[in-house]
Amino acid sequence: MRVELWAESDCPDTDWMAKLVDVYPDGTERLVLDSALRARFREGFDKEVFMKKGEVYKFKIDLWSTSLVFNKGHRIAVHISSSNNPRFDPNPNTGKPMRADDETRVATNTIHHSLAYPSRILLPVVKNCDGKKMAAK
């Protein structure tokens, strides 16, 4: 499972957090999976590539895998944010090396969702023994 975001920021670096959530009929939410991607590493951890203000980039957030049946009356939610502190180390959004100094910036981030920029979550389709779909794509 993965999230593909088309997004931009006014900072050279920022984080993207994605959560897959099971929403119970009473509105209670339970985390199924979550993951993070630091924008500077969107092309791999072997190099840092910073963002330019006004440019839209594709980010792939790997949520790994799970096996879960969403019961009748439950809903699936996807939460996207730019921070999940203290679970993940906060990004100062400056583009400087991590912990280089105390400077931080507030990032203004925009997620795009259109034909040109199809942000989405990719969920696998699983079929039961009689071949009927058990989950929607």
N, CA, C and O atoms as CSV, one atom per row, in Angstrom:
chain,resi,resn,atom,element,x,y,z
A,1,MET,N,N,0.846,-1.165,0.000
A,1,MET,CA,C,0.000,0.000,0.000
A,1,MET,C,C,0.890,1.226,0.000
A,1,MET,O,O,1.921,1.276,0.671
A,2,ARG,N,N,0.464,2.205,-0.768
A,2,ARG,CA,C,1.245,3.441,-0.766
A,2,ARG,C,C,0.353,4.636,-1.087
A,2,ARG,O,O,-0.735,4.511,-1.650
A,3,VAL,N,N,0.865,5.789,-0.703
A,3,VAL,CA,C,0.225,7.061,-1.007
A,3,VAL,C,C,1.103,7.771,-2.025
A,3,VAL,O,O,2.322,7.834,-1.867
A,4,GLU,N,N,0.489,8.296,-3.054
A,4,GLU,CA,C,1.189,9.118,-4.035
A,4,GLU,C,C,0.624,10.530,-3.932
A,4,GLU,O,O,-0.551,10.769,-4.214
A,5,LEU,N,N,1.471,11.445,-3.528
A,5,LEU,CA,C,1.066,12.845,-3.374
A,5,LEU,C,C,1.739,13.698,-4.425
A,5,LEU,O,O,2.932,13.546,-4.691
A,6,TRP,N,N,0.991,14.577,-5.011
A,6,TRP,CA,C,1.528,15.640,-5.845
A,6,TRP,C,C,1.398,16.895,-4.998
A,6,TRP,O,O,0.290,17.327,-4.679
A,7,ALA,N,N,2.528,17.475,-4.636
A,7,ALA,CA,C,2.474,18.566,-3.673
A,7,ALA,C,C,3.603,19.556,-3.901
A,7,ALA,O,O,4.561,19.299,-4.630
A,8,GLU,N,N,3.449,20.701,-3.243
A,8,GLU,CA,C,4.470,21.746,-3.280
A,8,GLU,C,C,4.577,22.389,-1.908
A,8,GLU,O,O,3.690,22.249,-1.066
A,9,SER,N,N,5.674,23.093,-1.699
A,9,SER,CA,C,5.919,23.775,-0.431
A,9,SER,C,C,6.653,25.071,-0.709
A,9,SER,O,O,7.308,25.220,-1.741
A,10,ASP,N,N,6.539,26.000,0.214
A,10,ASP,CA,C,7.319,27.223,0.098
A,10,ASP,C,C,8.663,27.101,0.819
A,10,ASP,O,O,9.404,28.078,0.930
A,11,CYS,N,N,8.971,25.896,1.307
A,11,CYS,CA,C,10.239,25.621,1.969
A,11,CYS,C,C,11.059,24.627,1.131
A,11,CYS,O,O,10.491,23.871,0.344
A,12,PRO,N,N,12.366,24.623,1.294
A,12,PRO,CA,C,13.195,23.705,0.518
A,12,PRO,C,C,13.059,22.251,0.952
A,12,PRO,O,O,13.405,21.341,0.198
A,13,ASP,N,N,12.563,22.033,2.147
A,13,ASP,CA,C,12.382,20.680,2.664
A,13,ASP,C,C,11.203,20.682,3.614
A,13,ASP,O,O,10.972,21.664,4.320
A,14,THR,N,N,10.463,19.600,3.638
A,14,THR,CA,C,9.351,19.428,4.574
A,14,THR,C,C,9.090,17.935,4.672
A,14,THR,O,O,9.709,17.148,3.956
A,15,ASP,N,N,8.194,17.547,5.539
A,15,ASP,CA,C,7.839,16.138,5.696
A,15,ASP,C,C,6.422,15.897,5.226
A,15,ASP,O,O,5.577,16.792,5.241
A,16,TRP,N,N,6.184,14.659,4.806
A,16,TRP,CA,C,4.833,14.220,4.465
A,16,TRP,C,C,4.519,12.983,5.291
A,16,TRP,O,O,5.280,12.015,5.279
A,17,MET,N,N,3.424,13.011,5.993
A,17,MET,CA,C,2.959,11.896,6.819
A,17,MET,C,C,1.657,11.378,6.232
A,17,MET,O,O,0.787,12.153,5.835
A,18,ALA,N,N,1.536,10.069,6.185
A,18,ALA,CA,C,0.298,9.450,5.695
A,18,ALA,C,C,-0.153,8.404,6.702
A,18,ALA,O,O,0.645,7.611,7.201
A,19,LYS,N,N,-1.448,8.422,6.989
A,19,LYS,CA,C,-2.034,7.443,7.902
A,19,LYS,C,C,-3.255,6.809,7.245
A,19,LYS,O,O,-4.103,7.506,6.686
A,20,LEU,N,N,-3.336,5.494,7.316
A,20,LEU,CA,C,-4.536,4.763,6.922
A,20,LEU,C,C,-5.284,4.461,8.216
A,20,LEU,O,O,-4.720,3.891,9.150
A,21,VAL,N,N,-6.558,4.848,8.264
A,21,VAL,CA,C,-7.322,4.799,9.499
A,21,VAL,C,C,-8.632,4.046,9.282
A,21,VAL,O,O,-9.291,4.213,8.256
A,22,ASP,N,N,-9.002,3.212,10.261
A,22,ASP,CA,C,-10.292,2.524,10.302
A,22,ASP,C,C,-11.224,3.392,11.144
A,22,ASP,O,O,-10.978,3.609,12.331
A,23,VAL,N,N,-12.298,3.888,10.523
A,23,VAL,CA,C,-13.256,4.746,11.231
A,23,VAL,C,C,-14.474,3.903,11.594
A,23,VAL,O,O,-15.184,3.407,10.720
A,24,TYR,N,N,-14.699,3.752,12.881
A,24,TYR,CA,C,-15.819,2.961,13.384
A,24,TYR,C,C,-17.138,3.711,13.199
A,24,TYR,O,O,-17.136,4.930,13.028
A,25,PRO,N,N,-18.265,2.992,13.231
A,25,PRO,CA,C,-19.565,3.652,13.035
A,25,PRO,C,C,-19.837,4.801,14.015
A,25,PRO,O,O,-20.560,5.739,13.678
A,26,ASP,N,N,-19.260,4.736,15.232
A,26,ASP,CA,C,-19.482,5.813,16.206
A,26,ASP,C,C,-18.513,6.983,16.022
A,26,ASP,O,O,-18.531,7.934,16.803
A,27,GLY,N,N,-17.657,6.913,14.978
A,27,GLY,CA,C,-16.708,7.988,14.702
A,27,GLY,C,C,-15.328,7.774,15.301
A,27,GLY,O,O,-14.399,8.521,14.994
A,28,THR,N,N,-15.183,6.770,16.148
A,28,THR,CA,C,-13.881,6.455,16.722
A,28,THR,C,C,-12.929,6.025,15.616
A,28,THR,O,O,-13.319,5.293,14.706
A,29,GLU,N,N,-11.704,6.470,15.691
A,29,GLU,CA,C,-10.716,6.130,14.670
A,29,GLU,C,C,-9.609,5.268,15.266
A,29,GLU,O,O,-9.162,5.487,16.392
A,30,ARG,N,N,-9.176,4.275,14.474
A,30,ARG,CA,C,-8.072,3.405,14.874
A,30,ARG,C,C,-7.027,3.410,13.759
A,30,ARG,O,O,-7.347,3.160,12.597
A,31,LEU,N,N,-5.798,3.693,14.117
A,31,LEU,CA,C,-4.707,3.691,13.157
A,31,LEU,C,C,-4.458,2.278,12.651
A,31,LEU,O,O,-4.356,1.336,13.438
A,32,VAL,N,N,-4.363,2.135,11.336
A,32,VAL,CA,C,-4.025,0.849,10.724
A,32,VAL,C,C,-2.544,0.862,10.351
A,32,VAL,O,O,-1.792,-0.019,10.768
A,33,LEU,N,N,-2.127,1.848,9.575
A,33,LEU,CA,C,-0.748,1.999,9.131
A,33,LEU,C,C,-0.387,3.466,9.059
A,33,LEU,O,O,-1.252,4.315,8.846
A,34,ASP,N,N,0.895,3.767,9.238
A,34,ASP,CA,C,1.354,5.125,8.978
A,34,ASP,C,C,2.811,5.081,8.551
A,34,ASP,O,O,3.536,4.124,8.823
A,35,SER,N,N,3.215,6.137,7.880
A,35,SER,CA,C,4.594,6.248,7.438
A,35,SER,C,C,4.891,7.706,7.133
A,35,SER,O,O,3.993,8.547,7.095
A,36,ALA,N,N,6.174,7.988,6.917
A,36,ALA,CA,C,6.609,9.360,6.669
A,36,ALA,C,C,7.627,9.389,5.542
A,36,ALA,O,O,8.307,8.401,5.264
A,37,LEU,N,N,7.713,10.545,4.903
A,37,LEU,CA,C,8.726,10.766,3.874
A,37,LEU,C,C,9.258,12.179,4.026
A,37,LEU,O,O,8.493,13.144,3.996
A,38,ARG,N,N,10.552,12.299,4.186
A,38,ARG,CA,C,11.198,13.609,4.202
A,38,ARG,C,C,11.418,14.013,2.749
A,38,ARG,O,O,12.041,13.275,1.987
A,39,ALA,N,N,10.913,15.175,2.365
A,39,ALA,CA,C,10.904,15.592,0.955
A,39,ALA,C,C,12.294,15.531,0.320
A,39,ALA,O,O,12.417,15.144,-0.842
A,40,ARG,N,N,13.318,15.896,1.042
A,40,ARG,CA,C,14.669,15.912,0.471
A,40,ARG,C,C,15.136,14.522,0.032
A,40,ARG,O,O,16.070,14.410,-0.761
A,41,PHE,N,N,14.490,13.451,0.545
A,41,PHE,CA,C,14.876,12.082,0.208
A,41,PHE,C,C,13.883,11.405,-0.734
A,41,PHE,O,O,13.868,10.178,-0.829
A,42,ARG,N,N,13.056,12.182,-1.431
A,42,ARG,CA,C,12.032,11.596,-2.294
A,42,ARG,C,C,12.623,10.820,-3.467
A,42,ARG,O,O,11.938,9.983,-4.054
A,43,GLU,N,N,13.878,11.084,-3.816
A,43,GLU,CA,C,14.533,10.364,-4.911
A,43,GLU,C,C,15.507,9.311,-4.397
A,43,GLU,O,O,16.300,8.773,-5.169
A,44,GLY,N,N,15.454,9.016,-3.111
A,44,GLY,CA,C,16.322,8.009,-2.505
A,44,GLY,C,C,17.129,8.589,-1.363
A,44,GLY,O,O,17.338,9.799,-1.278
A,45,PHE,N,N,17.577,7.707,-0.491
A,45,PHE,CA,C,18.316,8.148,0.691
A,45,PHE,C,C,19.799,8.397,0.397
A,45,PHE,O,O,20.535,8.844,1.276
A,46,ASP,N,N,20.234,8.115,-0.812
A,46,ASP,CA,C,21.636,8.310,-1.159
A,46,ASP,C,C,21.935,9.732,-1.637
A,46,ASP,O,O,23.094,10.079,-1.865
A,47,LYS,N,N,20.889,10.556,-1.791
A,47,LYS,CA,C,21.114,11.944,-2.205
A,47,LYS,C,C,19.991,12.824,-1.673
A,47,LYS,O,O,18.861,12.377,-1.476
A,48,GLU,N,N,20.332,14.078,-1.448
A,48,GLU,CA,C,19.342,15.054,-0.993
A,48,GLU,C,C,18.986,15.957,-2.165
A,48,GLU,O,O,19.859,16.554,-2.794
A,49,VAL,N,N,17.691,16.047,-2.449
A,49,VAL,CA,C,17.206,16.907,-3.529
A,49,VAL,C,C,16.166,17.846,-2.918
A,49,VAL,O,O,15.106,17.407,-2.473
A,50,PHE,N,N,16.475,19.120,-2.904
A,50,PHE,CA,C,15.590,20.086,-2.266
A,50,PHE,C,C,14.525,20.590,-3.236
A,50,PHE,O,O,14.681,20.503,-4.454
A,51,MET,N,N,13.461,21.108,-2.683
A,51,MET,CA,C,12.343,21.616,-3.476
A,51,MET,C,C,12.554,23.089,-3.815
A,51,MET,O,O,13.261,23.821,-3.122
A,52,LYS,N,N,11.917,23.486,-4.900
A,52,LYS,CA,C,11.908,24.888,-5.298
A,52,LYS,C,C,10.488,25.410,-5.130
A,52,LYS,O,O,9.523,24.754,-5.523
A,53,LYS,N,N,10.373,26.582,-4.551
A,53,LYS,CA,C,9.075,27.199,-4.321
A,53,LYS,C,C,8.308,27.318,-5.639
A,53,LYS,O,O,8.859,27.765,-6.645
A,54,GLY,N,N,7.034,26.914,-5.628
A,54,GLY,CA,C,6.176,27.020,-6.800
A,54,GLY,C,C,6.197,25.802,-7.704
A,54,GLY,O,O,5.395,25.724,-8.633
A,55,GLU,N,N,7.097,24.839,-7.462
A,55,GLU,CA,C,7.147,23.618,-8.273
A,55,GLU,C,C,6.387,22.500,-7.578
A,55,GLU,O,O,6.419,22.373,-6.354
A,56,VAL,N,N,5.702,21.689,-8.382
A,56,VAL,CA,C,4.935,20.552,-7.858
A,56,VAL,C,C,5.769,19.292,-8.044
A,56,VAL,O,O,6.335,19.059,-9.112
A,57,TYR,N,N,5.836,18.481,-6.990
A,57,TYR,CA,C,6.630,17.258,-6.995
A,57,TYR,C,C,5.755,16.057,-6.651
A,57,TYR,O,O,4.720,16.187,-5.996
A,58,LYS,N,N,6.194,14.889,-7.107
A,58,LYS,CA,C,5.504,13.648,-6.757
A,58,LYS,C,C,6.240,12.993,-5.599
A,58,LYS,O,O,7.458,12.816,-5.633
A,59,PHE,N,N,5.470,12.635,-4.569
A,59,PHE,CA,C,6.011,11.971,-3.389
A,59,PHE,C,C,5.329,10.616,-3.235
A,59,PHE,O,O,4.102,10.528,-3.285
A,60,LYS,N,N,6.113,9.572,-3.049
A,60,LYS,CA,C,5.576,8.220,-2.835
A,60,LYS,C,C,5.870,7.812,-1.399
A,60,LYS,O,O,7.026,7.673,-1.001
A,61,ILE,N,N,4.803,7.623,-0.630
A,61,ILE,CA,C,4.940,7.237,0.773
A,61,ILE,C,C,4.534,5.779,0.899
A,61,ILE,O,O,3.372,5.432,0.689
A,62,ASP,N,N,5.482,4.934,1.238
A,62,ASP,CA,C,5.241,3.503,1.364
A,62,ASP,C,C,4.603,3.212,2.727
A,62,ASP,O,O,5.209,3.461,3.768
A,63,LEU,N,N,3.380,2.686,2.709
A,63,LEU,CA,C,2.694,2.324,3.946
A,63,LEU,C,C,2.899,0.849,4.300
A,63,LEU,O,O,2.296,0.345,5.248
A,64,TRP,N,N,3.729,0.178,3.557
A,64,TRP,CA,C,4.032,-1.226,3.774
A,64,TRP,C,C,2.802,-2.065,3.489
A,64,TRP,O,O,2.128,-1.837,2.484
A,65,SER,N,N,2.495,-3.015,4.332
A,65,SER,CA,C,1.357,-3.895,4.041
A,65,SER,C,C,0.610,-4.239,5.324
A,65,SER,O,O,1.126,-4.093,6.432
A,66,THR,N,N,-0.599,-4.692,5.135
A,66,THR,CA,C,-1.424,-5.136,6.250
A,66,THR,C,C,-2.469,-6.091,5.712
A,66,THR,O,O,-2.647,-6.210,4.500
A,67,SER,N,N,-3.149,-6.760,6.599
A,67,SER,CA,C,-4.284,-7.606,6.237
A,67,SER,C,C,-5.389,-7.291,7.229
A,67,SER,O,O,-5.306,-7.638,8.407
A,68,LEU,N,N,-6.418,-6.631,6.736
A,68,LEU,CA,C,-7.485,-6.186,7.622
A,68,LEU,C,C,-8.799,-6.152,6.855
A,68,LEU,O,O,-8.861,-5.680,5.720
A,69,VAL,N,N,-9.835,-6.653,7.486
A,69,VAL,CA,C,-11.174,-6.548,6.929
A,69,VAL,C,C,-11.835,-5.346,7.595
A,69,VAL,O,O,-11.904,-5.263,8.821
A,70,PHE,N,N,-12.317,-4.421,6.778
A,70,PHE,CA,C,-13.074,-3.289,7.310
A,70,PHE,C,C,-14.516,-3.756,7.445
A,70,PHE,O,O,-15.184,-4.033,6.448
A,71,ASN,N,N,-14.982,-3.841,8.665
A,71,ASN,CA,C,-16.307,-4.377,8.939
A,71,ASN,C,C,-17.422,-3.482,8.409
A,71,ASN,O,O,-17.215,-2.296,8.151
A,72,LYS,N,N,-18.592,-4.062,8.253
A,72,LYS,CA,C,-19.759,-3.334,7.777
A,72,LYS,C,C,-20.007,-2.120,8.673
A,72,LYS,O,O,-19.963,-2.216,9.899
A,73,GLY,N,N,-20.265,-0.996,8.043
A,73,GLY,CA,C,-20.513,0.242,8.778
A,73,GLY,C,C,-19.253,1.046,9.057
A,73,GLY,O,O,-19.340,2.202,9.470
A,74,HIS,N,N,-18.084,0.457,8.838
A,74,HIS,CA,C,-16.825,1.163,9.031
A,74,HIS,C,C,-16.473,1.922,7.755
A,74,HIS,O,O,-16.937,1.587,6.665
A,75,ARG,N,N,-15.653,2.937,7.913
A,75,ARG,CA,C,-15.167,3.706,6.772
A,75,ARG,C,C,-13.642,3.705,6.786
A,75,ARG,O,O,-13.017,3.477,7.822
A,76,ILE,N,N,-13.064,3.958,5.641
A,76,ILE,CA,C,-11.617,4.081,5.524
A,76,ILE,C,C,-11.290,5.561,5.410
A,76,ILE,O,O,-11.908,6.282,4.625
A,77,ALA,N,N,-10.310,6.016,6.199
A,77,ALA,CA,C,-9.867,7.402,6.123
A,77,ALA,C,C,-8.372,7.427,5.847
A,77,ALA,O,O,-7.636,6.522,6.241
A,78,VAL,N,N,-7.942,8.465,5.172
A,78,VAL,CA,C,-6.528,8.713,4.941
A,78,VAL,C,C,-6.230,10.104,5.490
A,78,VAL,O,O,-6.865,11.083,5.097
A,79,HIS,N,N,-5.276,10.186,6.386
A,79,HIS,CA,C,-4.879,11.471,6.954
A,79,HIS,C,C,-3.506,11.836,6.394
A,79,HIS,O,O,-2.577,11.030,6.448
A,80,ILE,N,N,-3.380,13.027,5.867
A,80,ILE,CA,C,-2.116,13.529,5.356
A,80,ILE,C,C,-1.758,14.779,6.158
A,80,ILE,O,O,-2.582,15.677,6.331
A,81,SER,N,N,-0.526,14.823,6.639
A,81,SER,CA,C,-0.059,15.994,7.377
A,81,SER,C,C,1.424,16.202,7.085
A,81,SER,O,O,2.026,15.460,6.309
A,82,SER,N,N,1.989,17.201,7.706
A,82,SER,CA,C,3.405,17.492,7.503
A,82,SER,C,C,4.205,17.298,8.779
A,82,SER,O,O,5.388,17.635,8.827
A,83,SER,N,N,3.573,16.759,9.811
A,83,SER,CA,C,4.282,16.490,11.062
A,83,SER,C,C,3.537,15.424,11.842
A,83,SER,O,O,2.312,15.320,11.766
A,84,ASN,N,N,4.281,14.643,12.585
A,84,ASN,CA,C,3.705,13.640,13.485
A,84,ASN,C,C,4.657,13.505,14.670
A,84,ASN,O,O,5.160,12.423,14.973
A,85,ASN,N,N,4.886,14.641,15.328
A,85,ASN,CA,C,5.772,14.696,16.484
A,85,ASN,C,C,5.002,14.235,17.726
A,85,ASN,O,O,3.891,14.725,17.928
A,86,PRO,N,N,5.492,13.356,18.547
A,86,PRO,CA,C,6.879,12.919,18.672
A,86,PRO,C,C,7.200,11.597,17.955
A,86,PRO,O,O,8.326,11.110,18.050
A,87,ARG,N,N,6.241,11.022,17.249
A,87,ARG,CA,C,6.532,9.743,16.580
A,87,ARG,C,C,7.682,9.877,15.588
A,87,ARG,O,O,8.543,9.000,15.517
A,88,PHE,N,N,7.703,10.973,14.817
A,88,PHE,CA,C,8.774,11.234,13.869
A,88,PHE,C,C,9.427,12.564,14.228
A,88,PHE,O,O,8.751,13.507,14.639
A,89,ASP,N,N,10.731,12.630,14.072
A,89,ASP,CA,C,11.505,13.823,14.383
A,89,ASP,C,C,11.009,15.002,13.544
A,89,ASP,O,O,10.913,14.873,12.323
A,90,PRO,N,N,10.692,16.146,14.157
A,90,PRO,CA,C,10.206,17.292,13.391
A,90,PRO,C,C,11.241,17.793,12.381
A,90,PRO,O,O,12.445,17.762,12.637
A,91,ASN,N,N,10.756,18.249,11.249
A,91,ASN,CA,C,11.602,18.809,10.209
A,91,ASN,C,C,11.627,20.330,10.395
A,91,ASN,O,O,10.567,20.952,10.454
A,92,PRO,N,N,12.810,20.939,10.489
A,92,PRO,CA,C,12.850,22.399,10.636
A,92,PRO,C,C,12.462,23.146,9.359
A,92,PRO,O,O,12.291,24.364,9.394
A,93,ASN,N,N,12.318,22.432,8.220
A,93,ASN,CA,C,11.872,23.000,6.941
A,93,ASN,C,C,12.845,24.000,6.331
A,93,ASN,O,O,12.475,24.721,5.404
A,94,THR,N,N,14.076,24.063,6.825
A,94,THR,CA,C,15.042,25.046,6.335
A,94,THR,C,C,15.916,24.519,5.197
A,94,THR,O,O,16.451,25.300,4.410
A,95,GLY,N,N,16.060,23.206,5.111
A,95,GLY,CA,C,16.958,22.617,4.135
A,95,GLY,C,C,18.367,22.448,4.667
A,95,GLY,O,O,19.210,21.845,4.003
A,96,LYS,N,N,18.635,22.966,5.840
A,96,LYS,CA,C,19.957,22.801,6.453
A,96,LYS,C,C,20.096,21.375,6.982
A,96,LYS,O,O,19.097,20.674,7.144
A,97,PRO,N,N,21.318,20.946,7.251
A,97,PRO,CA,C,21.498,19.622,7.858
A,97,PRO,C,C,20.704,19.523,9.165
A,97,PRO,O,O,20.590,20.499,9.907
A,98,MET,N,N,20.167,18.355,9.433
A,98,MET,CA,C,19.362,18.163,10.638
A,98,MET,C,C,20.174,18.506,11.892
A,98,MET,O,O,21.337,18.125,12.020
A,99,ARG,N,N,19.548,19.218,12.788
A,99,ARG,CA,C,20.117,19.638,14.069
A,99,ARG,C,C,21.346,20.534,13.914
A,99,ARG,O,O,22.182,20.604,14.815
A,100,ALA,N,N,21.456,21.220,12.772
A,100,ALA,CA,C,22.587,22.125,12.543
A,100,ALA,C,C,22.493,23.352,13.442
A,100,ALA,O,O,23.513,23.884,13.879
A,101,ASP,N,N,21.274,23.801,13.718
A,101,ASP,CA,C,21.054,24.957,14.577
A,101,ASP,C,C,19.607,24.917,15.063
A,101,ASP,O,O,18.908,23.924,14.861
A,102,ASP,N,N,19.168,25.976,15.692
A,102,ASP,CA,C,17.806,26.029,16.244
A,102,ASP,C,C,16.801,26.684,15.303
A,102,ASP,O,O,15.634,26.829,15.665
A,103,GLU,N,N,17.224,27.086,14.102
A,103,GLU,CA,C,16.324,27.763,13.168
A,103,GLU,C,C,15.243,26.796,12.673
A,103,GLU,O,O,15.523,25.647,12.334
A,104,THR,N,N,14.016,27.287,12.642
A,104,THR,CA,C,12.900,26.536,12.057
A,104,THR,C,C,12.065,27.479,11.204
A,104,THR,O,O,12.084,28.695,11.395
A,105,ARG,N,N,11.335,26.902,10.264
A,105,ARG,CA,C,10.409,27.660,9.428
A,105,ARG,C,C,9.061,26.957,9.435
A,105,ARG,O,O,8.987,25.733,9.540
A,106,VAL,N,N,8.005,27.738,9.322
A,106,VAL,CA,C,6.675,27.173,9.135
A,106,VAL,C,C,6.486,26.967,7.641
A,106,VAL,O,O,6.615,27.911,6.860
A,107,ALA,N,N,6.185,25.751,7.245
A,107,ALA,CA,C,5.995,25.439,5.827
A,107,ALA,C,C,4.533,25.617,5.438
A,107,ALA,O,O,3.632,25.169,6.146
A,108,THR,N,N,4.312,26.270,4.313
A,108,THR,CA,C,2.984,26.327,3.710
A,108,THR,C,C,2.993,25.315,2.578
A,108,THR,O,O,3.631,25.530,1.548
A,109,ASN,N,N,2.283,24.213,2.771
A,109,ASN,CA,C,2.277,23.102,1.826
A,109,ASN,C,C,0.924,23.001,1.136
A,109,ASN,O,O,-0.116,23.281,1.733
A,110,THR,N,N,0.954,22.601,-0.119
A,110,THR,CA,C,-0.262,22.427,-0.900
A,110,THR,C,C,-0.248,21.048,-1.529
A,110,THR,O,O,0.719,20.678,-2.195
A,111,ILE,N,N,-1.313,20.282,-1.323
A,111,ILE,CA,C,-1.477,18.990,-1.977
A,111,ILE,C,C,-2.404,19.199,-3.160
A,111,ILE,O,O,-3.486,19.767,-3.015
A,112,HIS,N,N,-1.988,18.746,-4.312
A,112,HIS,CA,C,-2.786,18.880,-5.532
A,112,HIS,C,C,-3.540,17.573,-5.788
A,112,HIS,O,O,-3.040,16.487,-5.494
A,113,HIS,N,N,-4.729,17.692,-6.329
A,113,HIS,CA,C,-5.512,16.519,-6.729
A,113,HIS,C,C,-6.363,16.906,-7.937
A,113,HIS,O,O,-7.415,17.535,-7.816
A,114,SER,N,N,-5.862,16.502,-9.108
A,114,SER,CA,C,-6.520,16.819,-10.375
A,114,SER,C,C,-6.088,15.769,-11.390
A,114,SER,O,O,-5.342,14.846,-11.062
A,115,LEU,N,N,-6.559,15.915,-12.619
A,115,LEU,CA,C,-6.110,14.996,-13.670
A,115,LEU,C,C,-4.603,15.111,-13.889
A,115,LEU,O,O,-3.926,14.108,-14.115
A,116,ALA,N,N,-4.086,16.319,-13.823
A,116,ALA,CA,C,-2.654,16.526,-14.018
A,116,ALA,C,C,-1.836,16.054,-12.816
A,116,ALA,O,O,-0.706,15.593,-12.972
A,117,TYR,N,N,-2.404,16.168,-11.629
A,117,TYR,CA,C,-1.723,15.804,-10.385
A,117,TYR,C,C,-2.626,14.865,-9.573
A,117,TYR,O,O,-3.285,15.303,-8.631
A,118,PRO,N,N,-2.656,13.581,-9.935
A,118,PRO,CA,C,-3.600,12.636,-9.318
A,118,PRO,C,C,-3.128,12.070,-7.976
A,118,PRO,O,O,-2.756,10.899,-7.899
A,119,SER,N,N,-3.140,12.883,-6.929
A,119,SER,CA,C,-2.816,12.371,-5.599
A,119,SER,C,C,-3.798,11.264,-5.252
A,119,SER,O,O,-4.995,11.371,-5.517
A,120,ARG,N,N,-3.268,10.181,-4.647
A,120,ARG,CA,C,-4.132,9.033,-4.379
A,120,ARG,C,C,-3.478,8.089,-3.392
A,120,ARG,O,O,-2.285,8.186,-3.102
A,121,ILE,N,N,-4.293,7.167,-2.880
A,121,ILE,CA,C,-3.791,6.054,-2.085
A,121,ILE,C,C,-4.065,4.790,-2.883
A,121,ILE,O,O,-5.150,4.617,-3.437
A,122,LEU,N,N,-3.091,3.921,-2.938
A,122,LEU,CA,C,-3.224,2.670,-3.670
A,122,LEU,C,C,-3.422,1.539,-2.663
A,122,LEU,O,O,-2.523,1.199,-1.895
A,123,LEU,N,N,-4.621,0.970,-2.690
A,123,LEU,CA,C,-4.963,-0.141,-1.805
A,123,LEU,C,C,-5.121,-1.402,-2.640
A,123,LEU,O,O,-5.737,-1.350,-3.704
A,124,PRO,N,N,-4.590,-2.521,-2.199
A,124,PRO,CA,C,-4.725,-3.751,-2.981
A,124,PRO,C,C,-6.156,-4.268,-2.962
A,124,PRO,O,O,-6.903,-4.041,-2.010
A,125,VAL,N,N,-6.523,-4.965,-4.030
A,125,VAL,CA,C,-7.823,-5.623,-4.119
A,125,VAL,C,C,-7.590,-7.098,-3.818
A,125,VAL,O,O,-6.762,-7.747,-4.457
A,126,VAL,N,N,-8.315,-7.613,-2.858
A,126,VAL,CA,C,-8.173,-9.006,-2.469
A,126,VAL,C,C,-9.477,-9.724,-2.779
A,126,VAL,O,O,-10.563,-9.226,-2.481
A,127,LYS,N,N,-9.357,-10.886,-3.372
A,127,LYS,CA,C,-10.540,-11.682,-3.689
A,127,LYS,C,C,-10.634,-12.865,-2.735
A,127,LYS,O,O,-9.623,-13.452,-2.348
A,128,ASN,N,N,-11.866,-13.204,-2.362
A,128,ASN,CA,C,-12.036,-14.380,-1.508
A,128,ASN,C,C,-12.051,-15.653,-2.365
A,128,ASN,O,O,-11.843,-15.580,-3.576
A,129,CYS,N,N,-12.288,-16.781,-1.769
A,129,CYS,CA,C,-12.180,-18.075,-2.454
A,129,CYS,C,C,-13.100,-18.205,-3.661
A,129,CYS,O,O,-12.757,-18.904,-4.615
A,130,ASP,N,N,-14.271,-17.545,-3.646
A,130,ASP,CA,C,-15.180,-17.669,-4.771
A,130,ASP,C,C,-14.942,-16.599,-5.844
A,130,ASP,O,O,-15.733,-16.469,-6.779
A,131,GLY,N,N,-13.844,-15.832,-5.707
A,131,GLY,CA,C,-13.463,-14.866,-6.721
A,131,GLY,C,C,-14.094,-13.502,-6.604
A,131,GLY,O,O,-13.819,-12.629,-7.427
A,132,LYS,N,N,-14.954,-13.285,-5.582
A,132,LYS,CA,C,-15.588,-11.980,-5.407
A,132,LYS,C,C,-14.620,-11.030,-4.709
A,132,LYS,O,O,-13.837,-11.436,-3.850
A,133,LYS,N,N,-14.688,-9.782,-5.090
A,133,LYS,CA,C,-13.836,-8.772,-4.484
A,133,LYS,C,C,-14.243,-8.568,-3.027
A,133,LYS,O,O,-15.425,-8.504,-2.691
A,134,MET,N,N,-13.226,-8.470,-2.175
A,134,MET,CA,C,-13.470,-8.226,-0.761
A,134,MET,C,C,-13.136,-6.786,-0.378
A,134,MET,O,O,-13.622,-6.285,0.636
A,135,ALA,N,N,-12.316,-6.125,-1.177
A,135,ALA,CA,C,-11.939,-4.748,-0.893
A,135,ALA,C,C,-11.954,-3.971,-2.196
A,135,ALA,O,O,-11.675,-4.524,-3.260
A,136,ALA,N,N,-12.275,-2.712,-2.113
A,136,ALA,CA,C,-12.315,-1.878,-3.313
A,136,ALA,C,C,-10.977,-1.212,-3.518
A,136,ALA,O,O,-10.247,-0.940,-2.564
A,137,LYS,N,N,-10.665,-0.953,-4.764
A,137,LYS,CA,C,-9.417,-0.270,-5.111
A,137,LYS,C,C,-9.608,1.214,-5.032
A,137,LYS,O,O,-8.672,1.971,-5.288
